[in-house]
């Protein structure tokens, strides 16, 4: 009897917390590019190109005050790393990296700007764990391995529209700016001073329940 009463009390007190949590699905057509800085004295590297990618995942928004939400989730994040060396013969090298990402962000909502419509602004950090890397160049000269993790500053803005009682549709733009040098091991001494950081610009579309 005491055990049953404890379980009932636990469910009763946690239901209000779960009622403030909205789970949803998100897909994000994106542009993946990278910043390159070269600290080696005898080489000159630059970023090479932009790649189209598709991000997808599950989001969870927890309402802890009227217009303030803590937002997290789990995302599949593909990234493109492209570099070009100007010495000695302008070799281009491209790699494909896949990550699982956990964001920790704050969403700030306005009051309704139209019927059932609110604007939001989002800011926070992400933790990315690499699950796959693949070389897609015919020739590899500079990079042999990438770090197992990445991290980004995330900023974004968008709008939500309440459709019915429990369903929310949303769309927005998000920019992830890489904080970590993803290069772990260069292939030769000319790339010893190479620093590569990944950026992503995405169009976010989703639904929450």
BELCORCOR-V639900 format. One record per backbone hydrogen bond with DSSP energy under -0.5 kcal/mol. CO is the residue of the C=O (numbers start at 1). NH is the residue of the N-H. Records with the same first field share a line. If there is no record, write none. Layout:
# BELCORCOR-V639900
CO->NH / NH
This chain:
# BELCORCOR-V639900
1->5
2->6
3->7
4->8
5->9
6->10
7->11
8->12
9->13
10->14
11->15
12->16
14->18
15->19
16->20
17->20
18->21
20->22 / 63
22->61
23->209
24->59
25->207
26->57
27->205
28->55
29->203
30->53
31->201
32->51
33->199
35->197
37->39 / 195
40->43
44->86
46->84
51->32
53->30
55->28
56->76
57->26
58->74
59->24
60->62 / 72
61->22 / 63
62->64 / 70
65->68
67->109
68->64 / 65
69->71 / 107
70->62
71->105
72->60
74->58
75->77 / 101
76->56 / 78
77->99
79->97
80->82
81->95
82->48
83->93
84->46
91->85
93->83
94->136 / 137
95->81
96->134
97->79
98->131 / 132
99->77
100->129
101->75
102->127
104->125
105->71
106->123
107->69 / 109
108->121
114->117
116->162
117->113 / 114
118->160
119->110
120->158
121->108
122->156
123->106
124->154
125->104
126->152
127->102
128->130 / 150
129->100
132->98
134->96
139->141
142->187 / 188
145->184 / 185
148->130
150->128
151->179 / 180
152->126 / 154
153->177
154->124
155->175
156->122
157->173
158->120
159->171
160->118
161->163 / 169
162->164
163->167
167->163
168->208
169->161
170->206
171->159
172->204
173->157
174->202
175->155 / 177
176->178 / 200
177->153
180->182
182->147
185->144 / 145
188->191
189->192
191->194
193->39
195->37
196->182
197->35
198->178
199->33
200->176
201->31
202->174 / 204
203->29
204->172
205->27
206->170
207->25
208->168
